[in-house]
Amino acid sequence: MTNRRSFLTGAGVTMLGASLVSKAGAATLPEAPVHSSAATAAPLAPPSGRPYNPVVTLNGWTLPWRMKDGVKEFHLVAEPVVRELAPGMQANLWGYNGQSPGPTIEVVEGDRVRIFVTNKLPEHTSVHWHGQLLPCGMDGVTGLTQPGIQPGKTFVYEFVARHAGTFMYHPHADEMQQMAMGMMGFWVTHPKNPRQHAVDRDYVMLLSSYDIEPGSYTPRTNTMLDFNLWTINSRVFPGLDPMVARLGDKVRIRVGNLTMTNHPIHLHGHRFEVAGTDGGWVPKSARWPEVTTDVAVGQMRAIEFVADAPGDWAFHCHKSHHTMNAMGHDVPTLIGVDHRGVAEKINKLVPGYMVMGDKGGSMGDMKMPLPANTLPMMSGDGPFGNLEMGGMFTVLKVREGLARGDYRDPGWYRHPAGSVAREWTGDVPAPTSAPDARPAPAPAGQALDARKPGAKDGGGHHHH
Amino acid sequence: MPTPRMYRGALATAATLLLAGCASTNPDTALHASAGQARALAGVEPRLLRNDDDRRALAAEIDDLVRQPLSLDAAVRIAILNHPGLQAQYWDAGIAQADLAQASRLRNPSFGFSRMSGGGSVEIERGVSLDLAGLLTMPLRQRMAARRHEQATLQVAAAIERHAIATRRAWIEAVAAGQALDYARQVAAAADASSELMERMTLAGNASALDLARESSFHAEAGAAVLRAARARDAARERLTRQLGLWGAQAGYILPERLPDLPAQAVALSGIERLAIERRLDVRAARADAAGTAADLGLTRTTRMVNVLDLGYASKSETGEARSEGYEVSLELPLFDWGGARVARAEGLYMQALGRVAETAVNARSEARAGYLGYRASHDVARHYRDHVIPLRKKIAEETLLRYNGMLASPFELLADAREQAAAVHAAIEALKDFWLAEADLEAALGGRLPPSPSATHVHAHEHKEAQ
């Protein structure tokens, strides 16, 4: 696991994208900062405008803005990017301002927002502000509400963020290709009153999926269901940073689903409530407790809980293939297959062949050479060995005595003595077994023989 | 009309020629001329097997050669020394040699004797006559026979060359067929492993009877391919055995497992047409043939009038008469046949021979060009397989194994790839075989061995050095 990664502040890695716009335009356009790291950026405290409690984009960042005549101005640049899905794997994606997903946009309920969108993609694009209530002409659907933003052109969107809530943005132009290439970003509209719905830690993440052939770099955009990389903010385990919480913190996790299937998101060690959807906040009386919530396609869910259990708690999609990295979906099951003799034969033909899978899929700590730019199907070093996970998996780390706003990885949990499952070395009591109720097996041949009694050998069907 | 003096002179000439002719009827000497040609072509000097000692010596030599895997050169050597058909042809040289000797000899003098009696008287006539025309035209006929001898020499040499080339082709085919069998076996082994693994999977409940039947049917077909390849190998080997003229224990020779490596570079030749015209035996034979018909034509012209000119000593004794002696000359009178038709025929034959020379030369030039182009092209193809196709197949195998490592591919994909790899190697062997056959064809078209190409090992060492 890539813990103890340097926790980068936004300022350290954002650069001014001055070269993106002409000198004449520079006076009128806000800066388009670029983020070059896939590490989690610290929350961006609002430097201007109404106050709010900023969110943390797991392995992502928040887009700075400028105030101009009371309007919050953002500048998104749609462009090809190279995203590190996890150390050892780069993906050629399309994104915004240097990363996929694009930077999170945070505004406050009632803010007037002006967003410049510059297209540096090889084809036209648009931005749809998913879940926002806005003038129809700002909805970003090419052909329907606006012409596409042609390559090299800059469009401006302007509307009022009317409702507090959890939203996202993505293209509504050549959507299938552009979303399969990673074009998406998170949008949070904070309530006017920062104390309303206030939590101590507010994590946001978008779920997306890619089909990148082992050894290649660019997603196959025509794949519909058989993706091989299931990502949180275009990262896969072990490339995902942990979510850190101080013991007793109220924690919110907002999850948006832009894949083509649902994801039952499951948190260990805690009960949470589904507190919001992209339609808004759920009234307290209507929330119900869960340890898993299904986030359907195109939906947002905000879950809230009190981090009251210290430890390292798994957080993942409960579809087990979604907690794996690339695997061969057509590989036959070899469990229980006796390889004696055959393995030698294969080895003669394929030097370097090694029997795998006959005892299950676990590859333990085998470090086998893989195709270039390919992550192991399951990996991640934990304090007790290999986690055998990939994809949509990370860890919620709840610790006592962390400082507010300290998101650094605290390392592995130190369990109190006697609180870890251990090998039993004493006597094992004999298992109690039910009386053998299975019927005696039929004599050989009888069960399979469909011939009528008395039918002549080989001519049975004549008598039917 | 020959005078007695001429008569004596002619006899003296005949005697000299008789003596000269006697020395050149040895068939070994006759083969020697062909042998020189054969050495240049095949690197082996043929020799006649005249008795059991010769045969035993050759058998011992062949035993030595077949003790190790039979190289291409050894195969050619055995074929040239041992092949019974060639041995039979070697005697042609001896026969031509004898013909030449014959041409140097004068027709035997004829002796005539007649005795007639009647009415109490006996008349006896004696006569010795000599083929005077033959004597006079002997140098001409000798030249003709010499040319015929040269032709025979060339024909024997050509037979050796043809046999050497055919042997090389048979050797290349037989070795390649052995390699093809090896690879068919490898494919079958991959299919075997595949079907056995599927069988184990079926036993474990992880695969269906349909899966197993599919895998097994592939295995069964691979088995059939092995049988076919074995049949082809056996047939190719027997063709080689026939070329070698071997039987019995010696027919149990073993062949190398692989064809020789591709030479690093194809031999660059300039002036191939000139080479072909200079060296090709068919061109030389056509020329010799034309020269022979020219001599025939000369003879025919010389004797157009006088076909028979016999000079003889005649003696007649008759009872009661004095013995009378004299000479007699018999001469065909060119009254009805002035020899014009014979001359015209000989001229026709001569012109025909000239035409054949031209045709042979044109064909030789074209064959030389075609052979060279084929040789270069097949070198390109074989090199393409060696430098591109096979390394790519290796790369595919490596990458497939990496995918297997990551559980991205199954063992069946590894085995399927092993089969495809074997197929590519098989195609590479075919390309290499085609190259060596094209080289043999080119040598046939040029009438001789190619100069050696830069050795492969040398170039590899050089490349290795560069890689460092």
Interface residues (C-beta under 8 A of the other chain):
Chain A: P214 G215 A326 M327 G328 D330 V331 P332 T333 L334 I335 G336 V337 D338 H339 G341 V342 K345 I346 K348 L349 V350 G352 Y353 M354 M356 G357 G361 M363 M368 P369 L370 P371 T374 P376 M377
Chain B: Q186 A189 A190 D192 A193 E196 L197 R200 M201 L203 A204 G205 N206 A207 A397 E399 L401 L402 R403 Y404 N405 G406 M407 L408 A409 S410 P411 F412 L414 L415 D417 A418
